[in-house]
Amino acid sequence: MDRYRRQGRWLKRTIIFLIAYVAIGYVFLGVSPGRALLHPGATFASYRSMAVYLIFISFTAVIYFVAIFGFLARGTTYTIYPNEYDVSFDDVRG
């Protein structure tokens, strides 16, 4: 029984992957489902450029996110200790 359950899980995963493969090719690349199933090598070659593009966009978004919050996390408060500067208000006044 356990063997059939394991095979059923792998069959379900394979079907989900196949549906996702055909749907992504049809929606984003305009590849017909028949062509995607009959010529998987050519379809995977066209997926490669889209995958590189999505990876580039993802890394760019992460870099922007980190940069924005790194910039916003900087503190703007300054601590001035007594006798830190040689100039006093009396020297500047007037």
N, C-alpha and C positions, 0 to 999 in steps of 0.2 A: 504493500500500500504506500509506503514512504517513497519508494522509487517512482511510482506513478505521480505522486504529488510533486516531487522534484521536477520531473519531466514536464508536468503541467505548468509549473512556475516558469520554467525556461521557455516553454512554448508561448506563454502569455507575454513574457518580456520580448521575445522575438517578434511577435505580432505588433506590439506597441512600437518597437523600434522601426519596423517596416512601415507602419502607418505614418509615423513621424517623418521618416525619410521621404516618403512619397508626398506628404503634405507640405513639407518645407520646400522641396523641389518645385512643386506646383505653384505655391503661393509666392515665394520669393524669387525664384529663378525662371519661372515660366516653362518648366520641363513637364511634359505630359506624363501621367502616371505609367502609361505603357512603355514609353521610352525610358523612364527611370528604372523600371523593372527589367527591361530587356537589355539595357546597356548601363549597368551600374558603374563600370569603370569611368566612363565619360561623365556620368552624372556626379560622381565623387570628385572628379577633377574640377568641375565647375563649382562644387561646394567649397573647395579649398580657398578660393579667392574670397568668398563670403565669410568663411571662418576667420581668415586673417584680418579682414575688415572689422568684424565684430570684436575680435581680440584687441585690435588697435583702439577702437572706440571705448571698450571697457577700461583699458589701462589709462586712457586719456581722462575718462570720467573719474577714475580713482585718484589720479594725480591732481586734478582740479579740486576734488573734494578734500584731499589732505592739505593742499595749499591754502584753500579758503579757511578751513578750520585752524590751520597752523597760524595764519595771519590774524584771525579773530581771537585766538587764545593768548596772544601776546598781551602782557600787562602794560597799562599806560600810566601807572602810578610811579612817582619818583619819590625817593626818600632823601631828604636833605638833613644831614646831621649838623648840630651846632658847631660853629667854627670851622666848617668845611670850606667856605669861601672867604677870601681876604677882604672882599668888598662888602660894605654894609649899606643900609638904606641911607644913612647920614652922608655917605660919600657920593651917592648918586643924586640925592635930592637937590632941587634948585637948579 
